[in-house]
Amino acid sequence: MITAPQLRAARSLLGIDQRRLAELSGLSVPTIQRMEASSSIIRGNVDSLMKLIAALEAAGIELIGEGAASQGGGRGVRLKAGFDPAKAGETGDPELGGSLP
């Protein structure tokens, strides 16, 4: 599960706008906007949520779930070790907005 605040934080860490996230995930901008406007846990089509999470993970985001090991507890996001947010979208996977080598 992912919450709207996690989604906004993830985009901020990557330095990308809603349009770029829509491109990376294969979703529409209105879908991203609706997800970010949710009051808490994002609800929606399972396929859309899976695309969103896959795109964030491919771009270097690690989602921290409720109760996961973390110093402060609670939900959150962080960049995976070794990922460069300046290269968000350069996944190598054309379906996630990257290009093959």
VMD Tcl script that builds the backbone (N, CA, C; Angstrom):
set m [mol new atoms 303]
animate dup $m
set s [atomselect $m all]
$s set {name element resname resid chain x y z} {
  {N N MET 1 A 0.838 -1.178 0.000}
  {CA C MET 1 A 0.000 0.000 0.000}
  {C C MET 1 A 0.886 1.246 0.000}
  {N N ILE 2 A 0.364 2.295 -0.571}
  {CA C ILE 2 A 1.063 3.570 -0.629}
  {C C ILE 2 A 0.064 4.669 -0.294}
  {N N THR 3 A 0.523 5.663 0.433}
  {CA C THR 3 A -0.341 6.779 0.787}
  {C C THR 3 A -0.046 7.973 -0.119}
  {N N ALA 4 A -0.992 8.896 -0.156}
  {CA C ALA 4 A -0.802 10.112 -0.951}
  {C C ALA 4 A 0.422 10.900 -0.480}
  {N N PRO 5 A 0.631 11.071 0.841}
  {CA C PRO 5 A 1.847 11.776 1.270}
  {C C PRO 5 A 3.132 11.064 0.846}
  {N N GLN 6 A 3.132 9.721 0.860}
  {CA C GLN 6 A 4.308 8.984 0.389}
  {C C GLN 6 A 4.550 9.258 -1.091}
  {N N LEU 7 A 3.484 9.280 -1.865}
  {CA C LEU 7 A 3.610 9.519 -3.298}
  {C C LEU 7 A 4.188 10.907 -3.560}
  {N N ARG 8 A 3.675 11.914 -2.877}
  {CA C ARG 8 A 4.191 13.276 -3.054}
  {C C ARG 8 A 5.655 13.369 -2.615}
  {N N ALA 9 A 5.985 12.703 -1.503}
  {CA C ALA 9 A 7.369 12.710 -1.016}
  {C C ALA 9 A 8.306 12.008 -1.998}
  {N N ALA 10 A 7.850 10.910 -2.566}
  {CA C ALA 10 A 8.663 10.170 -3.531}
  {C C ALA 10 A 8.957 11.034 -4.757}
  {N N ARG 11 A 7.934 11.711 -5.248}
  {CA C ARG 11 A 8.140 12.596 -6.408}
  {C C ARG 11 A 9.131 13.700 -6.065}
  {N N SER 12 A 9.010 14.229 -4.866}
  {CA C SER 12 A 9.906 15.299 -4.433}
  {C C SER 12 A 11.354 14.807 -4.345}
  {N N LEU 13 A 11.564 13.627 -3.781}
  {CA C LEU 13 A 12.913 13.059 -3.708}
  {C C LEU 13 A 13.525 12.885 -5.092}
  {N N LEU 14 A 12.695 12.487 -6.037}
  {CA C LEU 14 A 13.179 12.275 -7.402}
  {C C LEU 14 A 13.310 13.575 -8.185}
  {N N GLY 15 A 12.645 14.625 -7.702}
  {CA C GLY 15 A 12.681 15.893 -8.419}
  {C C GLY 15 A 11.908 15.866 -9.716}
  {N N ILE 16 A 10.798 15.124 -9.732}
  {CA C ILE 16 A 9.996 15.036 -10.947}
  {C C ILE 16 A 8.600 15.579 -10.696}
  {N N ASP 17 A 7.947 15.999 -11.751}
  {CA C ASP 17 A 6.577 16.515 -11.631}
  {C C ASP 17 A 5.578 15.396 -11.944}
  {N N GLN 18 A 4.308 15.725 -11.806}
  {CA C GLN 18 A 3.260 14.728 -12.045}
  {C C GLN 18 A 3.283 14.221 -13.476}
  {N N ARG 19 A 3.570 15.093 -14.409}
  {CA C ARG 19 A 3.618 14.688 -15.817}
  {C C ARG 19 A 4.691 13.627 -16.030}
  {N N ARG 20 A 5.878 13.835 -15.449}
  {CA C ARG 20 A 6.978 12.877 -15.622}
  {C C ARG 20 A 6.637 11.544 -14.958}
  {N N LEU 21 A 6.018 11.591 -13.777}
  {CA C LEU 21 A 5.626 10.350 -13.121}
  {C C LEU 21 A 4.586 9.602 -13.957}
  {N N ALA 22 A 3.677 10.339 -14.573}
  {CA C ALA 22 A 2.682 9.720 -15.445}
  {C C ALA 22 A 3.379 9.013 -16.608}
  {N N GLU 23 A 4.377 9.652 -17.193}
  {CA C GLU 23 A 5.125 9.035 -18.292}
  {C C GLU 23 A 5.846 7.771 -17.827}
  {N N LEU 24 A 6.506 7.855 -16.681}
  {CA C LEU 24 A 7.266 6.714 -16.175}
  {C C LEU 24 A 6.379 5.520 -15.840}
  {N N SER 25 A 5.178 5.807 -15.351}
  {CA C SER 25 A 4.293 4.739 -14.901}
  {C C SER 25 A 3.307 4.267 -15.966}
  {N N GLY 26 A 3.181 5.021 -17.052}
  {CA C GLY 26 A 2.209 4.664 -18.075}
  {C C GLY 26 A 0.779 5.006 -17.670}
  {N N LEU 27 A 0.639 5.916 -16.706}
  {CA C LEU 27 A -0.677 6.363 -16.256}
  {C C LEU 27 A -0.934 7.763 -16.779}
  {N N SER 28 A -2.163 8.220 -16.663}
  {CA C SER 28 A -2.481 9.577 -17.111}
  {C C SER 28 A -2.189 10.582 -15.992}
  {N N VAL 29 A -1.980 11.831 -16.378}
  {CA C VAL 29 A -1.758 12.890 -15.392}
  {C C VAL 29 A -2.970 13.016 -14.456}
  {N N PRO 30 A -4.224 12.998 -14.968}
  {CA C PRO 30 A -5.358 13.052 -14.044}
  {C C PRO 30 A -5.377 11.896 -13.031}
  {N N THR 31 A -4.910 10.726 -13.423}
  {CA C THR 31 A -4.849 9.599 -12.487}
  {C C THR 31 A -3.837 9.893 -11.381}
  {N N ILE 32 A -2.674 10.409 -11.744}
  {CA C ILE 32 A -1.658 10.774 -10.744}
  {C C ILE 32 A -2.207 11.867 -9.828}
  {N N GLN 33 A -2.859 12.863 -10.401}
  {CA C GLN 33 A -3.438 13.943 -9.596}
  {C C GLN 33 A -4.469 13.403 -8.617}
  {N N ARG 34 A -5.327 12.511 -9.081}
  {CA C ARG 34 A -6.349 11.926 -8.216}
  {C C ARG 34 A -5.704 11.121 -7.090}
  {N N MET 35 A -4.663 10.372 -7.407}
  {CA C MET 35 A -3.969 9.584 -6.387}
  {C C MET 35 A -3.351 10.490 -5.323}
  {N N GLU 36 A -2.719 11.575 -5.763}
  {CA C GLU 36 A -2.075 12.488 -4.824}
  {C C GLU 36 A -3.086 13.277 -3.991}
  {N N ALA 37 A -4.301 13.405 -4.481}
  {CA C ALA 37 A -5.334 14.149 -3.756}
  {C C ALA 37 A -6.059 13.285 -2.729}
  {N N SER 38 A -5.751 11.987 -2.703}
  {CA C SER 38 A -6.379 11.094 -1.734}
  {C C SER 38 A -6.083 11.572 -0.319}
  {N N SER 39 A -6.977 11.247 0.597}
  {CA C SER 39 A -6.773 11.688 1.970}
  {C C SER 39 A -5.774 10.810 2.725}
  {N N SER 40 A -5.604 9.584 2.319}
  {CA C SER 40 A -4.698 8.685 3.025}
  {C C SER 40 A -4.181 7.631 2.053}
  {N N ILE 41 A -4.523 6.372 2.297}
  {CA C ILE 41 A -4.067 5.280 1.428}
  {C C ILE 41 A -4.721 5.426 0.062}
  {N N ILE 42 A -3.905 5.337 -0.965}
  {CA C ILE 42 A -4.397 5.484 -2.328}
  {C C ILE 42 A -5.211 4.254 -2.698}
  {N N ARG 43 A -6.397 4.512 -3.183}
  {CA C ARG 43 A -7.268 3.433 -3.642}
  {C C ARG 43 A -7.375 3.564 -5.161}
  {N N GLY 44 A -7.501 2.443 -5.818}
  {CA C GLY 44 A -7.642 2.500 -7.262}
  {C C GLY 44 A -7.499 1.125 -7.876}
  {N N ASN 45 A -7.450 1.128 -9.164}
  {CA C ASN 45 A -7.271 -0.072 -9.954}
  {C C ASN 45 A -5.945 -0.736 -9.559}
  {N N VAL 46 A -5.968 -2.013 -9.282}
  {CA C VAL 46 A -4.763 -2.730 -8.858}
  {C C VAL 46 A -3.662 -2.598 -9.901}
  {N N ASP 47 A -4.015 -2.706 -11.185}
  {CA C ASP 47 A -3.027 -2.579 -12.256}
  {C C ASP 47 A -2.352 -1.209 -12.218}
  {N N SER 48 A -3.129 -0.157 -12.001}
  {CA C SER 48 A -2.579 1.199 -11.937}
  {C C SER 48 A -1.648 1.356 -10.740}
  {N N LEU 49 A -2.052 0.822 -9.599}
  {CA C LEU 49 A -1.208 0.906 -8.404}
  {C C LEU 49 A 0.094 0.145 -8.602}
  {N N MET 50 A 0.029 -1.006 -9.241}
  {CA C MET 50 A 1.237 -1.798 -9.495}
  {C C MET 50 A 2.177 -1.062 -10.447}
  {N N LYS 51 A 1.621 -0.420 -11.479}
  {CA C LYS 51 A 2.445 0.363 -12.405}
  {C C LYS 51 A 3.119 1.518 -11.679}
  {N N LEU 52 A 2.361 2.185 -10.816}
  {CA C LEU 52 A 2.898 3.318 -10.064}
  {C C LEU 52 A 4.047 2.872 -9.165}
  {N N ILE 53 A 3.830 1.830 -8.393}
  {CA C ILE 53 A 4.856 1.346 -7.471}
  {C C ILE 53 A 6.079 0.838 -8.230}
  {N N ALA 54 A 5.870 0.125 -9.332}
  {CA C ALA 54 A 6.996 -0.369 -10.137}
  {C C ALA 54 A 7.820 0.785 -10.687}
  {N N ALA 55 A 7.159 1.835 -11.150}
  {CA C ALA 55 A 7.871 2.985 -11.697}
  {C C ALA 55 A 8.678 3.682 -10.607}
  {N N LEU 56 A 8.099 3.845 -9.423}
  {CA C LEU 56 A 8.825 4.485 -8.319}
  {C C LEU 56 A 10.034 3.649 -7.909}
  {N N GLU 57 A 9.849 2.343 -7.804}
  {CA C GLU 57 A 10.954 1.474 -7.416}
  {C C GLU 57 A 12.059 1.470 -8.473}
  {N N ALA 58 A 11.675 1.460 -9.740}
  {CA C ALA 58 A 12.663 1.484 -10.823}
  {C C ALA 58 A 13.436 2.801 -10.840}
  {N N ALA 59 A 12.787 3.864 -10.382}
  {CA C ALA 59 A 13.441 5.174 -10.346}
  {C C ALA 59 A 14.303 5.339 -9.091}
  {N N GLY 60 A 14.256 4.362 -8.173}
  {CA C GLY 60 A 15.134 4.409 -7.010}
  {C C GLY 60 A 14.453 4.690 -5.686}
  {N N ILE 61 A 13.142 4.601 -5.647}
  {CA C ILE 61 A 12.402 4.866 -4.416}
  {C C ILE 61 A 12.129 3.565 -3.670}
  {N N GLU 62 A 12.345 3.601 -2.363}
  {CA C GLU 62 A 11.968 2.492 -1.496}
  {C C GLU 62 A 10.821 2.978 -0.624}
  {N N LEU 63 A 9.691 2.292 -0.689}
  {CA C LEU 63 A 8.539 2.631 0.137}
  {C C LEU 63 A 8.684 1.940 1.485}
  {N N ILE 64 A 8.481 2.692 2.550}
  {CA C ILE 64 A 8.573 2.145 3.897}
  {C C ILE 64 A 7.159 2.021 4.430}
  {N N GLY 65 A 6.735 0.802 4.690}
  {CA C GLY 65 A 5.382 0.547 5.152}
  {C C GLY 65 A 5.227 0.756 6.649}
  {N N GLU 66 A 3.987 0.862 7.071}
  {CA C GLU 66 A 3.668 0.983 8.493}
  {C C GLU 66 A 4.246 -0.217 9.232}
  {N N GLY 67 A 4.973 0.030 10.301}
  {CA C GLY 67 A 5.542 -1.051 11.093}
  {C C GLY 67 A 6.844 -1.612 10.557}
  {N N ALA 68 A 7.336 -1.102 9.425}
  {CA C ALA 68 A 8.608 -1.580 8.875}
  {C C ALA 68 A 9.761 -1.042 9.713}
  {N N ALA 69 A 10.892 -1.706 9.632}
  {CA C ALA 69 A 12.061 -1.273 10.392}
  {C C ALA 69 A 12.481 0.124 9.961}
  {N N SER 70 A 12.433 1.038 10.895}
  {CA C SER 70 A 12.780 2.426 10.640}
  {C C SER 70 A 12.993 3.091 11.994}
  {N N GLN 71 A 13.931 3.999 12.091}
  {CA C GLN 71 A 14.211 4.640 13.372}
  {C C GLN 71 A 13.007 5.368 13.943}
  {N N GLY 72 A 12.285 6.090 13.092}
  {CA C GLY 72 A 11.178 6.894 13.575}
  {C C GLY 72 A 9.836 6.193 13.581}
  {N N GLY 73 A 9.735 5.034 12.955}
  {CA C GLY 73 A 8.457 4.360 12.835}
  {C C GLY 73 A 7.568 5.049 11.822}
  {N N GLY 74 A 6.415 4.482 11.555}
  {CA C GLY 74 A 5.485 5.066 10.593}
  {C C GLY 74 A 5.898 4.839 9.160}
  {N N ARG 75 A 5.068 5.344 8.255}
  {CA C ARG 75 A 5.312 5.204 6.819}
  {C C ARG 75 A 6.327 6.236 6.348}
  {N N GLY 76 A 6.919 5.961 5.181}
  {CA C GLY 76 A 7.851 6.913 4.613}
  {C C GLY 76 A 8.369 6.450 3.266}
  {N N VAL 77 A 9.334 7.194 2.761}
  {CA C VAL 77 A 10.021 6.861 1.515}
  {C C VAL 77 A 11.484 7.214 1.680}
  {N N ARG 78 A 12.319 6.547 0.926}
  {CA C ARG 78 A 13.734 6.915 0.885}
  {C C ARG 78 A 14.299 6.487 -0.456}
  {N N LEU 79 A 15.406 7.109 -0.827}
  {CA C LEU 79 A 16.092 6.707 -2.048}
  {C C LEU 79 A 16.895 5.456 -1.757}
  {N N LYS 80 A 16.884 4.531 -2.682}
  {CA C LYS 80 A 17.694 3.334 -2.538}
  {C C LYS 80 A 19.163 3.727 -2.634}
  {N N ALA 81 A 20.013 3.041 -1.925}
  {CA C ALA 81 A 21.446 3.314 -1.964}
  {C C ALA 81 A 21.966 3.201 -3.393}
  {N N GLY 82 A 22.754 4.164 -3.798}
  {CA C GLY 82 A 23.371 4.128 -5.113}
  {C C GLY 82 A 22.543 4.705 -6.243}
  {N N PHE 83 A 21.304 5.137 -5.969}
  {CA C PHE 83 A 20.472 5.711 -7.024}
  {C C PHE 83 A 20.687 7.208 -7.092}
  {N N ASP 84 A 20.712 7.726 -8.297}
  {CA C ASP 84 A 20.879 9.153 -8.542}
  {C C ASP 84 A 19.546 9.733 -8.978}
  {N N PRO 85 A 18.918 10.587 -8.132}
  {CA C PRO 85 A 17.610 11.133 -8.503}
  {C C PRO 85 A 17.651 11.977 -9.777}
  {N N ALA 86 A 18.806 12.458 -10.161}
  {CA C ALA 86 A 18.918 13.231 -11.394}
  {C C ALA 86 A 18.681 12.351 -12.613}
  {N N LYS 87 A 18.753 11.037 -12.429}
  {CA C LYS 87 A 18.556 10.115 -13.542}
  {C C LYS 87 A 17.213 9.419 -13.465}
  {N N ALA 88 A 16.248 10.005 -12.775}
  {CA C ALA 88 A 14.917 9.403 -12.649}
  {C C ALA 88 A 14.347 9.121 -14.027}
  {N N GLY 89 A 13.954 7.901 -14.233}
  {CA C GLY 89 A 13.378 7.516 -15.519}
  {C C GLY 89 A 14.350 6.821 -16.431}
  {N N GLU 90 A 15.635 6.852 -16.120}
  {CA C GLU 90 A 16.614 6.162 -16.947}
  {C C GLU 90 A 16.768 4.743 -16.430}
  {N N THR 91 A 15.703 3.971 -16.549}
  {CA C THR 91 A 15.657 2.639 -15.964}
  {C C THR 91 A 16.187 1.552 -16.887}
  {N N GLY 92 A 16.288 1.866 -18.159}
  {CA C GLY 92 A 16.653 0.829 -19.107}
  {C C GLY 92 A 15.447 0.050 -19.596}
  {N N ASP 93 A 14.304 0.288 -18.997}
  {CA C ASP 93 A 13.073 -0.390 -19.373}
  {C C ASP 93 A 12.198 0.589 -20.156}
  {N N PRO 94 A 12.023 0.384 -21.456}
  {CA C PRO 94 A 11.223 1.306 -22.254}
  {C C PRO 94 A 9.813 1.504 -21.730}
  {N N GLU 95 A 9.254 0.473 -21.078}
  {CA C GLU 95 A 7.908 0.610 -20.549}
  {C C GLU 95 A 7.854 1.542 -19.355}
  {N N LEU 96 A 8.977 1.785 -18.698}
  {CA C LEU 96 A 9.028 2.697 -17.569}
  {C C LEU 96 A 9.671 4.028 -17.948}
  {N N GLY 97 A 9.799 4.270 -19.219}
  {CA C GLY 97 A 10.296 5.568 -19.660}
  {C C GLY 97 A 11.790 5.597 -19.906}
  {N N GLY 98 A 12.477 4.497 -19.723}
  {CA C GLY 98 A 13.911 4.468 -19.946}
  {C C GLY 98 A 14.226 4.047 -21.364}
  {N N SER 99 A 15.490 3.909 -21.608}
  {CA C SER 99 A 15.906 3.443 -22.927}
  {C C SER 99 A 16.881 2.308 -22.745}
  {N N LEU 100 A 16.868 1.388 -23.667}
  {CA C LEU 100 A 17.780 0.260 -23.581}
  {C C LEU 100 A 19.170 0.689 -23.989}
  {N N PRO 101 A 20.196 0.104 -23.398}
  {CA C PRO 101 A 21.580 0.488 -23.718}
  {C C PRO 101 A 21.943 0.194 -25.148}
}
mol reanalyze $m
mol bondsrecalc $m
mol representation Tube
mol addrep $m
